[in-house]
Amino acid sequence: MPHGKRAGERCVQLLPDLLCAIFGRPERPAVCASLRPLADICGRNRVEALSLLAAMEIATAPDAVVLLN
C-alpha cells in the first residue's frame, strides 16, 4: 500500500483465505516482515488475535483519544 494502511483498513495484499499475497517476497514491507507471532499480539486463537489487533489499531489511530478512569 504505497501510502500506508490506516487503522481498520484491510490490507490490499490480504487474500480471501487471510494469507498474505506477497509473503516472503522482496516487495513485502519491512514492517510486515518484522512482525513475529507473540502471545501479546496473537493471543491463544484467531478470535483473540483479531480482538488484540483491533484494540492496537484503535489505540494507535492518529485521532485516538485516551480515556482515563
mmCIF file as Biopython writes it, N, C-alpha, C and O atoms, coordinates in Angstrom:
data_model
#
loop_
_atom_site.group_PDB
_atom_site.id
_atom_site.type_symbol
_atom_site.label_atom_id
_atom_site.label_alt_id
_atom_site.label_comp_id
_atom_site.label_asym_id
_atom_site.label_entity_id
_atom_site.label_seq_id
_atom_site.pdbx_PDB_ins_code
_atom_site.Cartn_x
_atom_site.Cartn_y
_atom_site.Cartn_z
_atom_site.occupancy
_atom_site.B_iso_or_equiv
_atom_site.auth_seq_id
_atom_site.auth_asym_id
_atom_site.pdbx_PDB_model_num
ATOM 1   N N  . MET A ? 1  ? 0.867   -1.162  0.000  1.0 0.0 1  A 1 
ATOM 2   C CA . MET A ? 1  ? 0.000   0.000   0.000  1.0 0.0 1  A 1 
ATOM 3   C C  . MET A ? 1  ? 0.914   1.226   0.000  1.0 0.0 1  A 1 
ATOM 4   O O  . MET A ? 1  ? 1.501   1.557   1.030  1.0 0.0 1  A 1 
ATOM 5   N N  . PRO A ? 2  ? 1.037   1.883   -1.115 1.0 0.0 2  A 1 
ATOM 6   C CA . PRO A ? 2  ? 2.023   2.948   -1.276 1.0 0.0 2  A 1 
ATOM 7   C C  . PRO A ? 2  ? 1.925   4.084   -0.264 1.0 0.0 2  A 1 
ATOM 8   O O  . PRO A ? 2  ? 2.939   4.701   0.062  1.0 0.0 2  A 1 
ATOM 9   N N  . HIS A ? 3  ? 0.744   4.369   0.233  1.0 0.0 3  A 1 
ATOM 10  C CA . HIS A ? 3  ? 0.578   5.485   1.174  1.0 0.0 3  A 1 
ATOM 11  C C  . HIS A ? 3  ? 0.304   4.998   2.591  1.0 0.0 3  A 1 
ATOM 12  O O  . HIS A ? 3  ? -0.162  5.762   3.436  1.0 0.0 3  A 1 
ATOM 13  N N  . GLY A ? 4  ? 0.590   3.733   2.848  1.0 0.0 4  A 1 
ATOM 14  C CA . GLY A ? 4  ? 0.375   3.169   4.179  1.0 0.0 4  A 1 
ATOM 15  C C  . GLY A ? 4  ? -1.033  2.633   4.348  1.0 0.0 4  A 1 
ATOM 16  O O  . GLY A ? 4  ? -1.890  2.820   3.485  1.0 0.0 4  A 1 
ATOM 17  N N  . LYS A ? 5  ? -1.264  1.966   5.466  1.0 0.0 5  A 1 
ATOM 18  C CA . LYS A ? 5  ? -2.567  1.391   5.783  1.0 0.0 5  A 1 
ATOM 19  C C  . LYS A ? 5  ? -3.108  2.068   7.027  1.0 0.0 5  A 1 
ATOM 20  O O  . LYS A ? 5  ? -2.459  2.081   8.073  1.0 0.0 5  A 1 
ATOM 21  N N  . ARG A ? 6  ? -4.286  2.622   6.905  1.0 0.0 6  A 1 
ATOM 22  C CA . ARG A ? 6  ? -4.923  3.264   8.060  1.0 0.0 6  A 1 
ATOM 23  C C  . ARG A ? 6  ? -5.480  2.209   9.009  1.0 0.0 6  A 1 
ATOM 24  O O  . ARG A ? 6  ? -5.741  1.076   8.604  1.0 0.0 6  A 1 
ATOM 25  N N  . ALA A ? 7  ? -5.657  2.581   10.258 1.0 0.0 7  A 1 
ATOM 26  C CA . ALA A ? 7  ? -6.263  1.685   11.236 1.0 0.0 7  A 1 
ATOM 27  C C  . ALA A ? 7  ? -7.640  1.250   10.742 1.0 0.0 7  A 1 
ATOM 28  O O  . ALA A ? 7  ? -8.436  2.075   10.296 1.0 0.0 7  A 1 
ATOM 29  N N  . GLY A ? 8  ? -7.910  -0.031  10.824 1.0 0.0 8  A 1 
ATOM 30  C CA . GLY A ? 8  ? -9.201  -0.559  10.410 1.0 0.0 8  A 1 
ATOM 31  C C  . GLY A ? 8  ? -9.306  -0.859  8.928  1.0 0.0 8  A 1 
ATOM 32  O O  . GLY A ? 8  ? -10.279 -1.471  8.488  1.0 0.0 8  A 1 
ATOM 33  N N  . GLU A ? 9  ? -8.321  -0.437  8.154  1.0 0.0 9  A 1 
ATOM 34  C CA . GLU A ? 9  ? -8.345  -0.664  6.712  1.0 0.0 9  A 1 
ATOM 35  C C  . GLU A ? 9  ? -7.735  -2.035  6.410  1.0 0.0 9  A 1 
ATOM 36  O O  . GLU A ? 9  ? -6.676  -2.376  6.936  1.0 0.0 9  A 1 
ATOM 37  N N  . ARG A ? 10 ? -8.398  -2.806  5.574  1.0 0.0 10 A 1 
ATOM 38  C CA . ARG A ? 10 ? -7.902  -4.123  5.195  1.0 0.0 10 A 1 
ATOM 39  C C  . ARG A ? 10 ? -6.721  -3.957  4.240  1.0 0.0 10 A 1 
ATOM 40  O O  . ARG A ? 10 ? -6.769  -3.142  3.319  1.0 0.0 10 A 1 
ATOM 41  N N  . CYS A ? 11 ? -5.672  -4.725  4.463  1.0 0.0 11 A 1 
ATOM 42  C CA . CYS A ? 11 ? -4.504  -4.677  3.588  1.0 0.0 11 A 1 
ATOM 43  C C  . CYS A ? 11 ? -4.893  -5.200  2.208  1.0 0.0 11 A 1 
ATOM 44  O O  . CYS A ? 11 ? -5.595  -6.204  2.090  1.0 0.0 11 A 1 
ATOM 45  N N  . VAL A ? 12 ? -4.435  -4.516  1.174  1.0 0.0 12 A 1 
ATOM 46  C CA . VAL A ? 12 ? -4.765  -4.927  -0.197 1.0 0.0 12 A 1 
ATOM 47  C C  . VAL A ? 12 ? -4.111  -6.265  -0.554 1.0 0.0 12 A 1 
ATOM 48  O O  . VAL A ? 12 ? -4.515  -6.909  -1.522 1.0 0.0 12 A 1 
ATOM 49  N N  . GLN A ? 13 ? -3.119  -6.681  0.209  1.0 0.0 13 A 1 
ATOM 50  C CA . GLN A ? 13 ? -2.437  -7.948  -0.058 1.0 0.0 13 A 1 
ATOM 51  C C  . GLN A ? 13 ? -3.056  -9.130  0.684  1.0 0.0 13 A 1 
ATOM 52  O O  . GLN A ? 13 ? -2.596  -10.261 0.529  1.0 0.0 13 A 1 
ATOM 53  N N  . LEU A ? 14 ? -4.087  -8.887  1.482  1.0 0.0 14 A 1 
ATOM 54  C CA . LEU A ? 14 ? -4.716  -9.955  2.250  1.0 0.0 14 A 1 
ATOM 55  C C  . LEU A ? 14 ? -5.669  -10.732 1.356  1.0 0.0 14 A 1 
ATOM 56  O O  . LEU A ? 14 ? -6.631  -10.182 0.819  1.0 0.0 14 A 1 
ATOM 57  N N  . LEU A ? 15 ? -5.387  -12.009 1.209  1.0 0.0 15 A 1 
ATOM 58  C CA . LEU A ? 15 ? -6.184  -12.882 0.346  1.0 0.0 15 A 1 
ATOM 59  C C  . LEU A ? 15 ? -7.454  -13.337 1.064  1.0 0.0 15 A 1 
ATOM 60  O O  . LEU A ? 15 ? -7.547  -13.208 2.284  1.0 0.0 15 A 1 
ATOM 61  N N  . PRO A ? 16 ? -8.433  -13.870 0.326  1.0 0.0 16 A 1 
ATOM 62  C CA . PRO A ? 16 ? -9.670  -14.349 0.962  1.0 0.0 16 A 1 
ATOM 63  C C  . PRO A ? 16 ? -9.435  -15.395 2.057  1.0 0.0 16 A 1 
ATOM 64  O O  . PRO A ? 16 ? -10.218 -15.492 3.003  1.0 0.0 16 A 1 
ATOM 65  N N  . ASP A ? 17 ? -8.361  -16.172 1.928  1.0 0.0 17 A 1 
ATOM 66  C CA . ASP A ? 17 ? -8.050  -17.179 2.954  1.0 0.0 17 A 1 
ATOM 67  C C  . ASP A ? 17 ? -7.231  -16.593 4.100  1.0 0.0 17 A 1 
ATOM 68  O O  . ASP A ? 17 ? -6.720  -17.328 4.945  1.0 0.0 17 A 1 
ATOM 69  N N  . LEU A ? 18 ? -7.108  -15.247 4.125  1.0 0.0 18 A 1 
ATOM 70  C CA . LEU A ? 18 ? -6.411  -14.472 5.158  1.0 0.0 18 A 1 
ATOM 71  C C  . LEU A ? 18 ? -4.894  -14.645 5.142  1.0 0.0 18 A 1 
ATOM 72  O O  . LEU A ? 18 ? -4.226  -14.322 6.123  1.0 0.0 18 A 1 
ATOM 73  N N  . LEU A ? 19 ? -4.349  -15.148 4.046  1.0 0.0 19 A 1 
ATOM 74  C CA . LEU A ? 19 ? -2.900  -15.225 3.894  1.0 0.0 19 A 1 
ATOM 75  C C  . LEU A ? 19 ? -2.419  -14.010 3.123  1.0 0.0 19 A 1 
ATOM 76  O O  . LEU A ? 19 ? -3.194  -13.369 2.413  1.0 0.0 19 A 1 
ATOM 77  N N  . CYS A ? 20 ? -1.146  -13.696 3.262  1.0 0.0 20 A 1 
ATOM 78  C CA . CYS A ? 20 ? -0.557  -12.550 2.585  1.0 0.0 20 A 1 
ATOM 79  C C  . CYS A ? 20 ? -0.141  -12.933 1.167  1.0 0.0 20 A 1 
ATOM 80  O O  . CYS A ? 20 ? 0.560   -13.925 0.973  1.0 0.0 20 A 1 
ATOM 81  N N  . ALA A ? 21 ? -0.562  -12.163 0.193  1.0 0.0 21 A 1 
ATOM 82  C CA . ALA A ? 21 ? -0.254  -12.433 -1.211 1.0 0.0 21 A 1 
ATOM 83  C C  . ALA A ? 21 ? 1.231   -12.232 -1.526 1.0 0.0 21 A 1 
ATOM 84  O O  . ALA A ? 21 ? 1.728   -12.785 -2.507 1.0 0.0 21 A 1 
ATOM 85  N N  . ILE A ? 22 ? 1.940   -11.456 -0.718 1.0 0.0 22 A 1 
ATOM 86  C CA . ILE A ? 22 ? 3.352   -11.184 -1.005 1.0 0.0 22 A 1 
ATOM 87  C C  . ILE A ? 22 ? 4.274   -11.696 0.106  1.0 0.0 22 A 1 
ATOM 88  O O  . ILE A ? 22 ? 5.406   -11.229 0.236  1.0 0.0 22 A 1 
ATOM 89  N N  . PHE A ? 23 ? 3.798   -12.642 0.896  1.0 0.0 23 A 1 
ATOM 90  C CA . PHE A ? 23 ? 4.603   -13.209 1.968  1.0 0.0 23 A 1 
ATOM 91  C C  . PHE A ? 23 ? 5.883   -13.810 1.387  1.0 0.0 23 A 1 
ATOM 92  O O  . PHE A ? 23 ? 5.840   -14.580 0.428  1.0 0.0 23 A 1 
ATOM 93  N N  . GLY A ? 24 ? 7.025   -13.447 1.983  1.0 0.0 24 A 1 
ATOM 94  C CA . GLY A ? 24 ? 8.308   -13.977 1.546  1.0 0.0 24 A 1 
ATOM 95  C C  . GLY A ? 24 ? 8.891   -13.327 0.303  1.0 0.0 24 A 1 
ATOM 96  O O  . GLY A ? 24 ? 9.976   -13.702 -0.140 1.0 0.0 24 A 1 
ATOM 97  N N  . ARG A ? 25 ? 8.189   -12.364 -0.262 1.0 0.0 25 A 1 
ATOM 98  C CA . ARG A ? 25 ? 8.688   -11.694 -1.463 1.0 0.0 25 A 1 
ATOM 99  C C  . ARG A ? 25 ? 9.385   -10.398 -1.084 1.0 0.0 25 A 1 
ATOM 100 O O  . ARG A ? 25 ? 9.064   -9.807  -0.053 1.0 0.0 25 A 1 
ATOM 101 N N  . PRO A ? 26 ? 10.341  -9.940  -1.904 1.0 0.0 26 A 1 
ATOM 102 C CA . PRO A ? 26 ? 11.108  -8.738  -1.567 1.0 0.0 26 A 1 
ATOM 103 C C  . PRO A ? 26 ? 10.264  -7.472  -1.452 1.0 0.0 26 A 1 
ATOM 104 O O  . PRO A ? 26 ? 10.647  -6.550  -0.732 1.0 0.0 26 A 1 
ATOM 105 N N  . GLU A ? 27 ? 9.144   -7.404  -2.131 1.0 0.0 27 A 1 
ATOM 106 C CA . GLU A ? 27 ? 8.315   -6.197  -2.061 1.0 0.0 27 A 1 
ATOM 107 C C  . GLU A ? 27 ? 7.450   -6.127  -0.807 1.0 0.0 27 A 1 
ATOM 108 O O  . GLU A ? 27 ? 6.757   -5.133  -0.588 1.0 0.0 27 A 1 
ATOM 109 N N  . ARG A ? 28 ? 7.482   -7.166  0.013  1.0 0.0 28 A 1 
ATOM 110 C CA . ARG A ? 28 ? 6.727   -7.140  1.270  1.0 0.0 28 A 1 
ATOM 111 C C  . ARG A ? 28 ? 7.336   -6.072  2.171  1.0 0.0 28 A 1 
ATOM 112 O O  . ARG A ? 28 ? 8.553   -6.042  2.353  1.0 0.0 28 A 1 
ATOM 113 N N  . PRO A ? 29 ? 6.501   -5.186  2.744  1.0 0.0 29 A 1 
ATOM 114 C CA . PRO A ? 29 ? 7.019   -4.100  3.589  1.0 0.0 29 A 1 
ATOM 115 C C  . PRO A ? 29 ? 7.811   -4.623  4.788  1.0 0.0 29 A 1 
ATOM 116 O O  . PRO A ? 29 ? 7.488   -5.665  5.358  1.0 0.0 29 A 1 
ATOM 117 N N  . ALA A ? 30 ? 8.838   -3.889  5.149  1.0 0.0 30 A 1 
ATOM 118 C CA . ALA A ? 30 ? 9.688   -4.279  6.276  1.0 0.0 30 A 1 
ATOM 119 C C  . ALA A ? 30 ? 8.878   -4.412  7.571  1.0 0.0 30 A 1 
ATOM 120 O O  . ALA A ? 30 ? 9.153   -5.290  8.389  1.0 0.0 30 A 1 
ATOM 121 N N  . VAL A ? 31 ? 7.887   -3.547  7.754  1.0 0.0 31 A 1 
ATOM 122 C CA . VAL A ? 31 ? 7.087   -3.615  8.982  1.0 0.0 31 A 1 
ATOM 123 C C  . VAL A ? 31 ? 6.349   -4.946  9.060  1.0 0.0 31 A 1 
ATOM 124 O O  . VAL A ? 31 ? 6.212   -5.508  10.147 1.0 0.0 31 A 1 
ATOM 125 N N  . CYS A ? 32 ? 5.881   -5.451  7.949  1.0 0.0 32 A 1 
ATOM 126 C CA . CYS A ? 32 ? 5.194   -6.748  7.943  1.0 0.0 32 A 1 
ATOM 127 C C  . CYS A ? 32 ? 6.183   -7.882  8.206  1.0 0.0 32 A 1 
ATOM 128 O O  . CYS A ? 32 ? 5.900   -8.801  8.975  1.0 0.0 32 A 1 
ATOM 129 N N  . ALA A ? 33 ? 7.330   -7.804  7.566  1.0 0.0 33 A 1 
ATOM 130 C CA . ALA A ? 33 ? 8.349   -8.838  7.735  1.0 0.0 33 A 1 
ATOM 131 C C  . ALA A ? 33 ? 8.881   -8.876  9.166  1.0 0.0 33 A 1 
ATOM 132 O O  . ALA A ? 33 ? 9.351   -9.917  9.625  1.0 0.0 33 A 1 
ATOM 133 N N  . SER A ? 34 ? 8.811   -7.752  9.869  1.0 0.0 34 A 1 
ATOM 134 C CA . SER A ? 34 ? 9.341   -7.691  11.233 1.0 0.0 34 A 1 
ATOM 135 C C  . SER A ? 34 ? 8.366   -8.233  12.277 1.0 0.0 34 A 1 
ATOM 136 O O  . SER A ? 34 ? 8.760   -8.473  13.418 1.0 0.0 34 A 1 
ATOM 137 N N  . LEU A ? 35 ? 7.112   -8.426  11.908 1.0 0.0 35 A 1 
ATOM 138 C CA . LEU A ? 35 ? 6.128   -8.935  12.865 1.0 0.0 35 A 1 
ATOM 139 C C  . LEU A ? 35 ? 6.443   -10.375 13.231 1.0 0.0 35 A 1 
ATOM 140 O O  . LEU A ? 35 ? 6.736   -11.192 12.358 1.0 0.0 35 A 1 
ATOM 141 N N  . ARG A ? 36 ? 6.383   -10.680 14.496 1.0 0.0 36 A 1 
ATOM 142 C CA . ARG A ? 36 ? 6.635   -12.033 14.983 1.0 0.0 36 A 1 
ATOM 143 C C  . ARG A ? 36 ? 5.418   -12.504 15.770 1.0 0.0 36 A 1 
ATOM 144 O O  . ARG A ? 36 ? 4.756   -11.695 16.421 1.0 0.0 36 A 1 
ATOM 145 N N  . PRO A ? 37 ? 5.113   -13.796 15.721 1.0 0.0 37 A 1 
ATOM 146 C CA . PRO A ? 37 ? 3.950   -14.320 16.445 1.0 0.0 37 A 1 
ATOM 147 C C  . PRO A ? 37 ? 4.193   -14.363 17.954 1.0 0.0 37 A 1 
ATOM 148 O O  . PRO A ? 37 ? 4.712   -15.345 18.484 1.0 0.0 37 A 1 
ATOM 149 N N  . LEU A ? 38 ? 3.813   -13.297 18.626 1.0 0.0 38 A 1 
ATOM 150 C CA . LEU A ? 38 ? 3.971   -13.205 20.073 1.0 0.0 38 A 1 
ATOM 151 C C  . LEU A ? 38 ? 2.608   -13.325 20.746 1.0 0.0 38 A 1 
ATOM 152 O O  . LEU A ? 38 ? 1.598   -12.913 20.177 1.0 0.0 38 A 1 
ATOM 153 N N  . ALA A ? 39 ? 2.574   -13.878 21.934 1.0 0.0 39 A 1 
ATOM 154 C CA . ALA A ? 39 ? 1.306   -14.090 22.640 1.0 0.0 39 A 1 
ATOM 155 C C  . ALA A ? 39 ? 0.526   -12.799 22.839 1.0 0.0 39 A 1 
ATOM 156 O O  . ALA A ? 39 ? -0.704  -12.813 22.778 1.0 0.0 39 A 1 
ATOM 157 N N  . ASP A ? 40 ? 1.223   -11.661 23.080 1.0 0.0 40 A 1 
ATOM 158 C CA . ASP A ? 40 ? 0.501   -10.408 23.311 1.0 0.0 40 A 1 
ATOM 159 C C  . ASP A ? 40 ? -0.090  -9.832  22.028 1.0 0.0 40 A 1 
ATOM 160 O O  . ASP A ? 40 ? -0.889  -8.898  22.093 1.0 0.0 40 A 1 
ATOM 161 N N  . ILE A ? 41 ? 0.276   -10.358 20.877 1.0 0.0 41 A 1 
ATOM 162 C CA . ILE A ? 41 ? -0.307  -9.936  19.605 1.0 0.0 41 A 1 
ATOM 163 C C  . ILE A ? 41 ? -1.265  -11.003 19.085 1.0 0.0 41 A 1 
ATOM 164 O O  . ILE A ? 41 ? -2.353  -10.683 18.606 1.0 0.0 41 A 1 
ATOM 165 N N  . CYS A ? 42 ? -0.869  -12.253 19.178 1.0 0.0 42 A 1 
ATOM 166 C CA . CYS A ? 42 ? -1.644  -13.347 18.583 1.0 0.0 42 A 1 
ATOM 167 C C  . CYS A ? 42 ? -2.661  -13.978 19.520 1.0 0.0 42 A 1 
ATOM 168 O O  . CYS A ? 42 ? -3.612  -14.615 19.069 1.0 0.0 42 A 1 
ATOM 169 N N  . GLY A ? 43 ? -2.466  -13.805 20.813 1.0 0.0 43 A 1 
ATOM 170 C CA . GLY A ? 43 ? -3.378  -14.432 21.752 1.0 0.0 43 A 1 
ATOM 171 C C  . GLY A ? 43 ? -3.299  -15.954 21.669 1.0 0.0 43 A 1 
ATOM 172 O O  . GLY A ? 43 ? -2.274  -16.520 21.289 1.0 0.0 43 A 1 
ATOM 173 N N  . ARG A ? 44 ? -4.402  -16.599 22.031 1.0 0.0 44 A 1 
ATOM 174 C CA . ARG A ? 44 ? -4.430  -18.066 22.042 1.0 0.0 44 A 1 
ATOM 175 C C  . ARG A ? 44 ? -5.178  -18.651 20.855 1.0 0.0 44 A 1 
ATOM 176 O O  . ARG A ? 44 ? -5.131  -19.859 20.624 1.0 0.0 44 A 1 
ATOM 177 N N  . ASN A ? 45 ? -5.876  -17.794 20.094 1.0 0.0 45 A 1 
ATOM 178 C CA . ASN A ? 45 ? -6.643  -18.280 18.948 1.0 0.0 45 A 1 
ATOM 179 C C  . ASN A ? 45 ? -6.944  -17.112 18.016 1.0 0.0 45 A 1 
ATOM 180 O O  . ASN A ? 45 ? -6.596  -15.969 18.313 1.0 0.0 45 A 1 
ATOM 181 N N  . ARG A ? 46 ? -7.587  -17.402 16.895 1.0 0.0 46 A 1 
ATOM 182 C CA . ARG A ? 46 ? -7.858  -16.371 15.883 1.0 0.0 46 A 1 
ATOM 183 C C  . ARG A ? 46 ? -8.746  -15.253 16.414 1.0 0.0 46 A 1 
ATOM 184 O O  . ARG A ? 46 ? -8.493  -14.079 16.144 1.0 0.0 46 A 1 
ATOM 185 N N  . VAL A ? 47 ? -9.778  -15.607 17.162 1.0 0.0 47 A 1 
ATOM 186 C CA . VAL A ? 47 ? -10.707 -14.605 17.704 1.0 0.0 47 A 1 
ATOM 187 C C  . VAL A ? 47 ? -9.960  -13.647 18.632 1.0 0.0 47 A 1 
ATOM 188 O O  . VAL A ? 47 ? -10.138 -12.431 18.559 1.0 0.0 47 A 1 
ATOM 189 N N  . GLU A ? 48 ? -9.131  -14.206 19.496 1.0 0.0 48 A 1 
ATOM 190 C CA . GLU A ? 48 ? -8.355  -13.364 20.419 1.0 0.0 48 A 1 
ATOM 191 C C  . GLU A ? 48 ? -7.355  -12.503 19.650 1.0 0.0 48 A 1 
ATOM 192 O O  . GLU A ? 48 ? -7.165  -11.333 19.980 1.0 0.0 48 A 1 
ATOM 193 N N  . ALA A ? 49 ? -6.716  -13.070 18.631 1.0 0.0 49 A 1 
ATOM 194 C CA . ALA A ? 49 ? -5.753  -12.309 17.831 1.0 0.0 49 A 1 
ATOM 195 C C  . ALA A ? 49 ? -6.422  -11.120 17.153 1.0 0.0 49 A 1 
ATOM 196 O O  . ALA A ? 49 ? -5.885  -10.012 17.175 1.0 0.0 49 A 1 
ATOM 197 N N  . LEU A ? 50 ? -7.583  -11.338 16.556 1.0 0.0 50 A 1 
ATOM 198 C CA . LEU A ? 50 ? -8.288  -10.245 15.884 1.0 0.0 50 A 1 
ATOM 199 C C  . LEU A ? 50 ? -8.730  -9.175  16.874 1.0 0.0 50 A 1 
ATOM 200 O O  . LEU A ? 50 ? -8.704  -7.986  16.557 1.0 0.0 50 A 1 
ATOM 201 N N  . SER A ? 51 ? -9.131  -9.586  18.061 1.0 0.0 51 A 1 
ATOM 202 C CA . SER A ? 51 ? -9.529  -8.637  19.099 1.0 0.0 51 A 1 
ATOM 203 C C  . SER A ? 51 ? -8.337  -7.797  19.549 1.0 0.0 51 A 1 
ATOM 204 O O  . SER A ? 51 ? -8.456  -6.581  19.702 1.0 0.0 51 A 1 
ATOM 205 N N  . LEU A ? 52 ? -7.193  -8.438  19.760 1.0 0.0 52 A 1 
ATOM 206 C CA . LEU A ? 52 ? -5.984  -7.717  20.169 1.0 0.0 52 A 1 
ATOM 207 C C  . LEU A ? 52 ? -5.519  -6.750  19.074 1.0 0.0 52 A 1 
ATOM 208 O O  . LEU A ? 52 ? -5.141  -5.615  19.363 1.0 0.0 52 A 1 
ATOM 209 N N  . LEU A ? 53 ? -5.550  -7.202  17.829 1.0 0.0 53 A 1 
ATOM 210 C CA . LEU A ? 53 ? -5.149  -6.329  16.725 1.0 0.0 53 A 1 
ATOM 211 C C  . LEU A ? 53 ? -6.088  -5.133  16.584 1.0 0.0 53 A 1 
ATOM 212 O O  . LEU A ? 53 ? -5.639  -4.014  16.334 1.0 0.0 53 A 1 
ATOM 213 N N  . ALA A ? 54 ? -7.386  -5.367  16.743 1.0 0.0 54 A 1 
ATOM 214 C CA . ALA A ? 54 ? -8.354  -4.268  16.662 1.0 0.0 54 A 1 
ATOM 215 C C  . ALA A ? 54 ? -8.084  -3.243  17.761 1.0 0.0 54 A 1 
ATOM 216 O O  . ALA A ? 54 ? -8.139  -2.038  17.517 1.0 0.0 54 A 1 
ATOM 217 N N  . ALA A ? 55 ? -7.796  -3.718  18.955 1.0 0.0 55 A 1 
ATOM 218 C CA . ALA A ? 55 ? -7.505  -2.809  20.073 1.0 0.0 55 A 1 
ATOM 219 C C  . ALA A ? 55 ? -6.242  -1.993  19.796 1.0 0.0 55 A 1 
ATOM 220 O O  . ALA A ? 55 ? -6.190  -0.803  20.105 1.0 0.0 55 A 1 
ATOM 221 N N  . MET A ? 56 ? -5.214  -2.640  19.207 1.0 0.0 56 A 1 
ATOM 222 C CA . MET A ? 56 ? -3.983  -1.912  18.882 1.0 0.0 56 A 1 
ATOM 223 C C  . MET A ? 56 ? -4.229  -0.878  17.793 1.0 0.0 56 A 1 
ATOM 224 O O  . MET A ? 56 ? -3.681  0.223   17.851 1.0 0.0 56 A 1 
ATOM 225 N N  . GLU A ? 57 ? -5.040  -1.214  16.807 1.0 0.0 57 A 1 
ATOM 226 C CA . GLU A ? 57 ? -5.336  -0.243  15.744 1.0 0.0 57 A 1 
ATOM 227 C C  . GLU A ? 57 ? -6.073  0.964   16.298 1.0 0.0 57 A 1 
ATOM 228 O O  . GLU A ? 57 ? -5.785  2.098   15.914 1.0 0.0 57 A 1 
ATOM 229 N N  . ILE A ? 58 ? -7.017  0.732   17.195 1.0 0.0 58 A 1 
ATOM 230 C CA . ILE A ? 58 ? -7.760  1.837   17.815 1.0 0.0 58 A 1 
ATOM 231 C C  . ILE A ? 58 ? -6.807  2.699   18.644 1.0 0.0 58 A 1 
ATOM 232 O O  . ILE A ? 58 ? -6.846  3.927   18.572 1.0 0.0 58 A 1 
ATOM 233 N N  . ALA A ? 59 ? -5.957  2.046   19.426 1.0 0.0 59 A 1 
ATOM 234 C CA . ALA A ? 59 ? -5.044  2.771   20.313 1.0 0.0 59 A 1 
ATOM 235 C C  . ALA A ? 59 ? -3.999  3.582   19.553 1.0 0.0 59 A 1 
ATOM 236 O O  . ALA A ? 59 ? -3.511  4.590   20.064 1.0 0.0 59 A 1 
ATOM 237 N N  . THR A ? 60 ? -3.652  3.160   18.352 1.0 0.0 60 A 1 
ATOM 238 C CA . THR A ? 60 ? -2.603  3.847   17.598 1.0 0.0 60 A 1 
ATOM 239 C C  . THR A ? 60 ? -3.136  4.701   16.449 1.0 0.0 60 A 1 
ATOM 240 O O  . THR A ? 60 ? -2.358  5.258   15.674 1.0 0.0 60 A 1 
ATOM 241 N N  . ALA A ? 61 ? -4.446  4.803   16.342 1.0 0.0 61 A 1 
ATOM 242 C CA . ALA A ? 61 ? -5.028  5.647   15.292 1.0 0.0 61 A 1 
ATOM 243 C C  . ALA A ? 61 ? -4.646  7.100   15.551 1.0 0.0 61 A 1 
ATOM 244 O O  . ALA A ? 61 ? -4.572  7.522   16.705 1.0 0.0 61 A 1 
ATOM 245 N N  . PRO A ? 62 ? -4.401  7.875   14.484 1.0 0.0 62 A 1 
ATOM 246 C CA . PRO A ? 62 ? -3.982  9.272   14.649 1.0 0.0 62 A 1 
ATOM 247 C C  . PRO A ? 62 ? -4.932  10.099  15.489 1.0 0.0 62 A 1 
ATOM 248 O O  . PRO A ? 62 ? -4.495  11.022  16.176 1.0 0.0 62 A 1 
ATOM 249 N N  . ASP A ? 63 ? -6.201  9.800   15.454 1.0 0.0 63 A 1 
ATOM 250 C CA . ASP A ? 63 ? -7.177  10.591  16.213 1.0 0.0 63 A 1 
ATOM 251 C C  . ASP A ? 63 ? -7.615  9.860   17.477 1.0 0.0 63 A 1 
ATOM 252 O O  . ASP A ? 63 ? -8.697  10.127  17.999 1.0 0.0 63 A 1 
ATOM 253 N N  . ALA A ? 64 ? -6.783  8.936   17.979 1.0 0.0 64 A 1 
ATOM 254 C CA . ALA A ? 64 ? -7.125  8.178   19.174 1.0 0.0 64 A 1 
ATOM 255 C C  . ALA A ? 64 ? -7.243  9.095   20.388 1.0 0.0 64 A 1 
ATOM 256 O O  . ALA A ? 64 ? -6.449  10.020  20.563 1.0 0.0 64 A 1 
ATOM 257 N N  . VAL A ? 65 ? -8.220  8.830   21.201 1.0 0.0 65 A 1 
ATOM 258 C CA . VAL A ? 65 ? -8.439  9.580   22.427 1.0 0.0 65 A 1 
ATOM 259 C C  . VAL A ? 65 ? -8.194  8.644   23.590 1.0 0.0 65 A 1 
ATOM 260 O O  . VAL A ? 65 ? -8.735  7.539   23.623 1.0 0.0 65 A 1 
ATOM 261 N N  . VAL A ? 66 ? -7.396  9.066   24.533 1.0 0.0 66 A 1 
ATOM 262 C CA . VAL A ? 66 ? -7.102  8.246   25.704 1.0 0.0 66 A 1 
ATOM 263 C C  . VAL A ? 66 ? -8.076  8.636   26.799 1.0 0.0 66 A 1 
ATOM 264 O O  . VAL A ? 66 ? -8.180  9.804   27.175 1.0 0.0 66 A 1 
ATOM 265 N N  . LEU A ? 67 ? -8.794  7.628   27.310 1.0 0.0 67 A 1 
ATOM 266 C CA . LEU A ? 67 ? -9.738  7.862   28.405 1.0 0.0 67 A 1 
ATOM 267 C C  . LEU A ? 67 ? -9.112  7.337   29.698 1.0 0.0 67 A 1 
ATOM 268 O O  . LEU A ? 67 ? -8.657  6.195   29.755 1.0 0.0 67 A 1 
ATOM 269 N N  . LEU A ? 68 ? -9.092  8.150   30.700 1.0 0.0 68 A 1 
ATOM 270 C CA . LEU A ? 68 ? -8.553  7.757   31.991 1.0 0.0 68 A 1 
ATOM 271 C C  . LEU A ? 68 ? -9.689  7.563   32.964 1.0 0.0 68 A 1 
ATOM 272 O O  . LEU A ? 68 ? -10.641 8.343   33.002 1.0 0.0 68 A 1 
ATOM 273 N N  . ASN A ? 69 ? -9.576  6.515   33.748 1.0 0.0 69 A 1 
ATOM 274 C CA . ASN A ? 69 ? -10.618 6.234   34.772 1.0 0.0 69 A 1 
ATOM 275 C C  . ASN A ? 69 ? -10.371 7.064   36.003 1.0 0.0 69 A 1 
ATOM 276 O O  . ASN A ? 69 ? -11.128 6.975   36.969 1.0 0.0 69 A 1 
#
